[in-house]
Amino acid sequence: MELKAQALFPSVVWGTVIDDHVALNKELLALAYALRAKDARGVSRTNVAGWQSNNILQELPEFAQINQRILQACERIAESQHFMPGLTFDHQAWVNISPPGASNQVHFHANCYFSGVYYISLDAPKCGSLFFRDPRTASRMMPYPATKQTSFTATEIKMPPEPGRLYIFPGWLEHGVEINQSASDRVSISFNVTARAKI
């Protein structure tokens, strides 16, 4: 008997490492701390013991390079998924500075096609991984008695961070970030991306 598996409604996470990230991240790190110096309070969303900026990076010319990379990546993903031609992609982006002990609660991003994170600075592997929860909520009622985790049996999957790493995923996919157990700040940029027909 031959059994063939077919994945239905897969939850896809796209990833890449930006080629020239060393020079780019040096510039972004200084910009991130400058933002925090201007607004020490920041905003409180999913961050626990960390700092987040307002969703303003898309409006700041000094962040133009990373903004462009984010949108280019999302445009390529959209093309691969047969989005309508001629769409204009818009985004909101913000800085996260997570000191030792900081984390991000499990959450999702409503009203966007893509969300993601770009890592600027961190001390791997103790800085804490990005993790995703199985969106099939009913599957959590009875976990599989598997001896080895697979993409089918897992209820949570971790994605390792590294400087220059860009992850993009559907906004509806539940995710969080583990506690930073290193001695250094974990600095990143998060974003939401939408698309609209050109006027």
C-alpha positions as protocol buffer text, in pm:
chain_id: "A"
residue {
  index: 1
  type: MET
  ca { x: 0 y: 0 z: 0 }
}
residue {
  index: 2
  type: GLU
  ca { x: 144 y: 335 z: -103 }
}
residue {
  index: 3
  type: LEU
  ca { x: 54 y: 637 z: 108 }
}
residue {
  index: 4
  type: LYS
  ca { x: 110 y: 984 z: -29 }
}
residue {
  index: 5
  type: ALA
  ca { x: 112 y: 1288 z: 198 }
}
residue {
  index: 6
  type: GLN
  ca { x: -24 y: 1619 z: 78 }
}
residue {
  index: 7
  type: ALA
  ca { x: 19 y: 1935 z: 286 }
}
residue {
  index: 8
  type: LEU
  ca { x: -302 y: 2135 z: 311 }
}
residue {
  index: 9
  type: PHE
  ca { x: -305 y: 2502 z: 408 }
}
residue {
  index: 10
  type: PRO
  ca { x: 64 y: 2517 z: 507 }
}
residue {
  index: 11
  type: SER
  ca { x: 189 y: 2791 z: 737 }
}
residue {
  index: 12
  type: VAL
  ca { x: 492 y: 2929 z: 555 }
}
residue {
  index: 13
  type: VAL
  ca { x: 779 y: 3128 z: 706 }
}
residue {
  index: 14
  type: TRP
  ca { x: 1022 y: 3282 z: 458 }
}
residue {
  index: 15
  type: GLY
  ca { x: 1378 y: 3365 z: 559 }
}
residue {
  index: 16
  type: THR
  ca { x: 1697 y: 3514 z: 422 }
}
residue {
  index: 17
  type: VAL
  ca { x: 2018 y: 3676 z: 540 }
}
residue {
  index: 18
  type: ILE
  ca { x: 2087 y: 4020 z: 392 }
}
residue {
  index: 19
  type: ASP
  ca { x: 2425 y: 4013 z: 218 }
}
residue {
  index: 20
  type: ASP
  ca { x: 2569 y: 4345 z: 337 }
}
residue {
  index: 21
  type: HIS
  ca { x: 2418 y: 4326 z: 685 }
}
residue {
  index: 22
  type: VAL
  ca { x: 2739 y: 4400 z: 878 }
}
residue {
  index: 23
  type: ALA
  ca { x: 2767 y: 4761 z: 760 }
}
residue {
  index: 24
  type: LEU
  ca { x: 2389 y: 4805 z: 751 }
}
residue {
  index: 25
  type: ASN
  ca { x: 2343 y: 4676 z: 1107 }
}
residue {
  index: 26
  type: LYS
  ca { x: 2613 y: 4902 z: 1245 }
}
residue {
  index: 27
  type: GLU
  ca { x: 2417 y: 5199 z: 1112 }
}
residue {
  index: 28
  type: LEU
  ca { x: 2080 y: 5061 z: 1223 }
}
residue {
  index: 29
  type: LEU
  ca { x: 2205 y: 4988 z: 1576 }
}
residue {
  index: 30
  type: ALA
  ca { x: 2306 y: 5352 z: 1626 }
}
residue {
  index: 31
  type: LEU
  ca { x: 1970 y: 5466 z: 1487 }
}
residue {
  index: 32
  type: ALA
  ca { x: 1780 y: 5228 z: 1716 }
}
residue {
  index: 33
  type: TYR
  ca { x: 1945 y: 5361 z: 2031 }
}
residue {
  index: 34
  type: ALA
  ca { x: 1901 y: 5719 z: 1910 }
}
residue {
  index: 35
  type: LEU
  ca { x: 1527 y: 5655 z: 1878 }
}
residue {
  index: 36
  type: ARG
  ca { x: 1514 y: 5520 z: 2232 }
}
residue {
  index: 37
  type: ALA
  ca { x: 1708 y: 5821 z: 2362 }
}
residue {
  index: 38
  type: LYS
  ca { x: 1441 y: 6051 z: 2211 }
}
residue {
  index: 39
  type: ASP
  ca { x: 1153 y: 5849 z: 2356 }
}
residue {
  index: 40
  type: ALA
  ca { x: 1267 y: 5648 z: 2657 }
}
residue {
  index: 41
  type: ARG
  ca { x: 911 y: 5543 z: 2741 }
}
residue {
  index: 42
  type: GLY
  ca { x: 835 y: 5393 z: 2400 }
}
residue {
  index: 43
  type: VAL
  ca { x: 515 y: 5192 z: 2362 }
}
residue {
  index: 44
  type: SER
  ca { x: 386 y: 4883 z: 2539 }
}
residue {
  index: 45
  type: ARG
  ca { x: 235 y: 4612 z: 2320 }
}
residue {
  index: 46
  type: THR
  ca { x: 363 y: 4256 z: 2343 }
}
residue {
  index: 47
  type: ASN
  ca { x: 701 y: 4343 z: 2488 }
}
residue {
  index: 48
  type: VAL
  ca { x: 776 y: 4229 z: 2842 }
}
residue {
  index: 49
  type: ALA
  ca { x: 1057 y: 4429 z: 3010 }
}
residue {
  index: 50
  type: GLY
  ca { x: 1169 y: 4554 z: 2668 }
}
residue {
  index: 51
  type: TRP
  ca { x: 1142 y: 4876 z: 2468 }
}
residue {
  index: 52
  type: GLN
  ca { x: 953 y: 4931 z: 2142 }
}
residue {
  index: 53
  type: SER
  ca { x: 934 y: 5242 z: 1929 }
}
residue {
  index: 54
  type: ASN
  ca { x: 619 y: 5371 z: 1767 }
}
residue {
  index: 55
  type: ASN
  ca { x: 537 y: 5243 z: 1416 }
}
residue {
  index: 56
  type: ILE
  ca { x: 732 y: 5521 z: 1246 }
}
residue {
  index: 57
  type: LEU
  ca { x: 1033 y: 5371 z: 1069 }
}
residue {
  index: 58
  type: GLN
  ca { x: 854 y: 5383 z: 734 }
}
residue {
  index: 59
  type: GLU
  ca { x: 839 y: 5763 z: 772 }
}
residue {
  index: 60
  type: LEU
  ca { x: 1208 y: 5811 z: 857 }
}
residue {
  index: 61
  type: PRO
  ca { x: 1452 y: 5855 z: 566 }
}
residue {
  index: 62
  type: GLU
  ca { x: 1742 y: 5720 z: 773 }
}
residue {
  index: 63
  type: PHE
  ca { x: 1571 y: 5378 z: 770 }
}
residue {
  index: 64
  type: ALA
  ca { x: 1516 y: 5383 z: 393 }
}
residue {
  index: 65
  type: GLN
  ca { x: 1760 y: 5098 z: 321 }
}
residue {
  index: 66
  type: ILE
  ca { x: 1598 y: 4842 z: 548 }
}
residue {
  index: 67
  type: ASN
  ca { x: 1249 y: 4960 z: 454 }
}
residue {
  index: 68
  type: GLN
  ca { x: 1331 y: 4899 z: 88 }
}
residue {
  index: 69
  type: ARG
  ca { x: 1469 y: 4550 z: 158 }
}
residue {
  index: 70
  type: ILE
  ca { x: 1158 y: 4454 z: 355 }
}
residue {
  index: 71
  type: LEU
  ca { x: 922 y: 4566 z: 80 }
}
residue {
  index: 72
  type: GLN
  ca { x: 1129 y: 4403 z: -195 }
}
residue {
  index: 73
  type: ALA
  ca { x: 1123 y: 4071 z: -10 }
}
residue {
  index: 74
  type: CYS
  ca { x: 746 y: 4091 z: 42 }
}
residue {
  index: 75
  type: GLU
  ca { x: 690 y: 4180 z: -323 }
}
residue {
  index: 76
  type: ARG
  ca { x: 885 y: 3869 z: -428 }
}
residue {
  index: 77
  type: ILE
  ca { x: 683 y: 3651 z: -191 }
}
residue {
  index: 78
  type: ALA
  ca { x: 357 y: 3801 z: -318 }
}
residue {
  index: 79
  type: GLU
  ca { x: 460 y: 3731 z: -676 }
}
residue {
  index: 80
  type: SER
  ca { x: 542 y: 3369 z: -589 }
}
residue {
  index: 81
  type: GLN
  ca { x: 194 y: 3337 z: -438 }
}
residue {
  index: 82
  type: HIS
  ca { x: 18 y: 3486 z: -744 }
}
residue {
  index: 83
  type: PHE
  ca { x: -96 y: 3812 z: -591 }
}
residue {
  index: 84
  type: MET
  ca { x: -265 y: 4046 z: -839 }
}
residue {
  index: 85
  type: PRO
  ca { x: -17 y: 4236 z: -1057 }
}
residue {
  index: 86
  type: GLY
  ca { x: 31 y: 4608 z: -1010 }
}
residue {
  index: 87
  type: LEU
  ca { x: -15 y: 4620 z: -634 }
}
residue {
  index: 88
  type: THR
  ca { x: 145 y: 4885 z: -414 }
}
residue {
  index: 89
  type: PHE
  ca { x: 295 y: 4752 z: -91 }
}
residue {
  index: 90
  type: ASP
  ca { x: 287 y: 4960 z: 227 }
}
residue {
  index: 91
  type: HIS
  ca { x: 431 y: 4883 z: 567 }
}
residue {
  index: 92
  type: GLN
  ca { x: 468 y: 4997 z: 924 }
}
residue {
  index: 93
  type: ALA
  ca { x: 789 y: 4918 z: 1111 }
}
residue {
  index: 94
  type: TRP
  ca { x: 924 y: 4966 z: 1461 }
}
residue {
  index: 95
  type: VAL
  ca { x: 1238 y: 4901 z: 1667 }
}
residue {
  index: 96
  type: ASN
  ca { x: 1258 y: 4645 z: 1948 }
}
residue {
  index: 97
  type: ILE
  ca { x: 1531 y: 4666 z: 2212 }
}
residue {
  index: 98
  type: SER
  ca { x: 1508 y: 4367 z: 2444 }
}
residue {
  index: 99
  type: PRO
  ca { x: 1761 y: 4372 z: 2729 }
}
residue {
  index: 100
  type: PRO
  ca { x: 1849 y: 4062 z: 2934 }
}
residue {
  index: 101
  type: GLY
  ca { x: 1527 y: 3923 z: 3083 }
}
residue {
  index: 102
  type: ALA
  ca { x: 1299 y: 4069 z: 2814 }
}
residue {
  index: 103
  type: SER
  ca { x: 1062 y: 3870 z: 2595 }
}
residue {
  index: 104
  type: ASN
  ca { x: 755 y: 3908 z: 2373 }
}
residue {
  index: 105
  type: GLN
  ca { x: 419 y: 3751 z: 2454 }
}
residue {
  index: 106
  type: VAL
  ca { x: 244 y: 3524 z: 2206 }
}
residue {
  index: 107
  type: HIS
  ca { x: 41 y: 3733 z: 1962 }
}
residue {
  index: 108
  type: PHE
  ca { x: -54 y: 3781 z: 1600 }
}
residue {
  index: 109
  type: HIS
  ca { x: -81 y: 4085 z: 1374 }
}
residue {
  index: 110
  type: ALA
  ca { x: -428 y: 4165 z: 1245 }
}
residue {
  index: 111
  type: ASN
  ca { x: -512 y: 4342 z: 920 }
}
residue {
  index: 112
  type: CYS
  ca { x: -192 y: 4277 z: 729 }
}
residue {
  index: 113
  type: TYR
  ca { x: -76 y: 4023 z: 474 }
}
residue {
  index: 114
  type: PHE
  ca { x: 278 y: 3980 z: 602 }
}
residue {
  index: 115
  type: SER
  ca { x: 460 y: 4042 z: 928 }
}
residue {
  index: 116
  type: GLY
  ca { x: 822 y: 3987 z: 1008 }
}
residue {
  index: 117
  type: VAL
  ca { x: 1139 y: 4066 z: 1195 }
}
residue {
  index: 118
  type: TYR
  ca { x: 1490 y: 4173 z: 1098 }
}
residue {
  index: 119
  type: TYR
  ca { x: 1770 y: 4112 z: 1347 }
}
residue {
  index: 120
  type: ILE
  ca { x: 2024 y: 4389 z: 1403 }
}
residue {
  index: 121
  type: SER
  ca { x: 2223 y: 4283 z: 1709 }
}
residue {
  index: 122
  type: LEU
  ca { x: 2213 y: 3991 z: 1950 }
}
residue {
  index: 123
  type: ASP
  ca { x: 2421 y: 3741 z: 2146 }
}
residue {
  index: 124
  type: ALA
  ca { x: 2327 y: 3396 z: 2017 }
}
residue {
  index: 125
  type: PRO
  ca { x: 2223 y: 3139 z: 2121 }
}
residue {
  index: 126
  type: LYS
  ca { x: 2101 y: 3265 z: 2460 }
}
residue {
  index: 127
  type: CYS
  ca { x: 1927 y: 3577 z: 2332 }
}
residue {
  index: 128
  type: GLY
  ca { x: 1596 y: 3391 z: 2279 }
}
residue {
  index: 129
  type: SER
  ca { x: 1439 y: 3246 z: 1966 }
}
residue {
  index: 130
  type: LEU
  ca { x: 1139 y: 3357 z: 1768 }
}
residue {
  index: 131
  type: PHE
  ca { x: 876 y: 3083 z: 1797 }
}
residue {
  index: 132
  type: PHE
  ca { x: 552 y: 3003 z: 1620 }
}
residue {
  index: 133
  type: ARG
  ca { x: 240 y: 2830 z: 1754 }
}
residue {
  index: 134
  type: ASP
  ca { x: 40 y: 2579 z: 1555 }
}
residue {
  index: 135
  type: PRO
  ca { x: -250 y: 2783 z: 1409 }
}
residue {
  index: 136
  type: ARG
  ca { x: -471 y: 2472 z: 1408 }
}
residue {
  index: 137
  type: THR
  ca { x: -600 y: 2545 z: 1757 }
}
residue {
  index: 138
  type: ALA
  ca { x: -800 y: 2223 z: 1775 }
}
residue {
  index: 139
  type: SER
  ca { x: -480 y: 2021 z: 1734 }
}
residue {
  index: 140
  type: ARG
  ca { x: -357 y: 2142 z: 2073 }
}
residue {
  index: 141
  type: MET
  ca { x: -639 y: 1952 z: 2244 }
}
residue {
  index: 142
  type: MET
  ca { x: -457 y: 1621 z: 2201 }
}
residue {
  index: 143
  type: PRO
  ca { x: -83 y: 1638 z: 2120 }
}
residue {
  index: 144
  type: TYR
  ca { x: 58 y: 1352 z: 1914 }
}
residue {
  index: 145
  type: PRO
  ca { x: 258 y: 1086 z: 2107 }
}
residue {
  index: 146
  type: ALA
  ca { x: 556 y: 1125 z: 1873 }
}
residue {
  index: 147
  type: THR
  ca { x: 916 y: 1046 z: 1970 }
}
residue {
  index: 148
  type: LYS
  ca { x: 1049 y: 1310 z: 1732 }
}
residue {
  index: 149
  type: GLN
  ca { x: 893 y: 1643 z: 1645 }
}
residue {
  index: 150
  type: THR
  ca { x: 793 y: 1708 z: 1284 }
}
residue {
  index: 151
  type: SER
  ca { x: 621 y: 2000 z: 1114 }
}
residue {
  index: 152
  type: PHE
  ca { x: 300 y: 1797 z: 1140 }
}
residue {
  index: 153
  type: THR
  ca { x: 317 y: 1689 z: 1506 }
}
residue {
  index: 154
  type: ALA
  ca { x: 477 y: 2002 z: 1655 }
}
residue {
  index: 155
  type: THR
  ca { x: 264 y: 2252 z: 1845 }
}
residue {
  index: 156
  type: GLU
  ca { x: 546 y: 2507 z: 1857 }
}
residue {
  index: 157
  type: ILE
  ca { x: 847 y: 2562 z: 1630 }
}
residue {
  index: 158
  type: LYS
  ca { x: 1148 y: 2783 z: 1706 }
}
residue {
  index: 159
  type: MET
  ca { x: 1339 y: 2987 z: 1451 }
}
residue {
  index: 160
  type: PRO
  ca { x: 1697 y: 3081 z: 1546 }
}
residue {
  index: 161
  type: PRO
  ca { x: 1793 y: 3449 z: 1532 }
}
residue {
  index: 162
  type: GLU
  ca { x: 2116 y: 3586 z: 1389 }
}
residue {
  index: 163
  type: PRO
  ca { x: 2232 y: 3934 z: 1286 }
}
residue {
  index: 164
  type: GLY
  ca { x: 2118 y: 4010 z: 932 }
}
residue {
  index: 165
  type: ARG
  ca { x: 1844 y: 3746 z: 937 }
}
residue {
  index: 166
  type: LEU
  ca { x: 1506 y: 3845 z: 796 }
}
residue {
  index: 167
  type: TYR
  ca { x: 1195 y: 3637 z: 868 }
}
residue {
  index: 168
  type: ILE
  ca { x: 861 y: 3702 z: 698 }
}
residue {
  index: 169
  type: PHE
  ca { x: 537 y: 3520 z: 782 }
}
residue {
  index: 170
  type: PRO
  ca { x: 159 y: 3558 z: 756 }
}
residue {
  index: 171
  type: GLY
  ca { x: 26 y: 3818 z: 999 }
}
residue {
  index: 172
  type: TRP
  ca { x: -227 y: 3567 z: 1137 }
}
residue {
  index: 173
  type: LEU
  ca { x: 41 y: 3319 z: 1249 }
}
residue {
  index: 174
  type: GLU
  ca { x: 74 y: 3325 z: 1630 }
}
residue {
  index: 175
  type: HIS
  ca { x: 427 y: 3395 z: 1746 }
}
residue {
  index: 176
  type: GLY
  ca { x: 633 y: 3518 z: 2037 }
}
residue {
  index: 177
  type: VAL
  ca { x: 996 y: 3562 z: 2142 }
}
residue {
  index: 178
  type: GLU
  ca { x: 1169 y: 3372 z: 2422 }
}
residue {
  index: 179
  type: ILE
  ca { x: 1333 y: 3544 z: 2720 }
}
residue {
  index: 180
  type: ASN
  ca { x: 1669 y: 3701 z: 2643 }
}
residue {
  index: 181
  type: GLN
  ca { x: 1904 y: 3502 z: 2866 }
}
residue {
  index: 182
  type: SER
  ca { x: 2221 y: 3657 z: 2727 }
}
residue {
  index: 183
  type: ALA
  ca { x: 2413 y: 3949 z: 2874 }
}
residue {
  index: 184
  type: SER
  ca { x: 2343 y: 4177 z: 2576 }
}
residue {
  index: 185
  type: ASP
  ca { x: 2047 y: 4355 z: 2421 }
}
residue {
  index: 186
  type: ARG
  ca { x: 1855 y: 4182 z: 2143 }
}
residue {
  index: 187
  type: VAL
  ca { x: 1786 y: 4455 z: 1887 }
}
residue {
  index: 188
  type: SER
  ca { x: 1552 y: 4404 z: 1594 }
}
residue {
  index: 189
  type: ILE
  ca { x: 1302 y: 4568 z: 1361 }
}
residue {
  index: 190
  type: SER
  ca { x: 948 y: 4431 z: 1329 }
}
residue {
  index: 191
  type: PHE
  ca { x: 699 y: 4519 z: 1058 }
}
residue {
  index: 192
  type: ASN
  ca { x: 355 y: 4468 z: 906 }
}
residue {
  index: 193
  type: VAL
  ca { x: 293 y: 4478 z: 530 }
}
residue {
  index: 194
  type: THR
  ca { x: -27 y: 4541 z: 336 }
}
residue {
  index: 195
  type: ALA
  ca { x: -99 y: 4573 z: -36 }
}
residue {
  index: 196
  type: ARG
  ca { x: -342 y: 4785 z: -234 }
}
residue {
  index: 197
  type: ALA
  ca { x: -429 y: 4847 z: -595 }
}
residue {
  index: 198
  type: LYS
  ca { x: -243 y: 5138 z: -748 }
}
residue {
  index: 199
  type: ILE
  ca { x: -454 y: 5449 z: -788 }
}
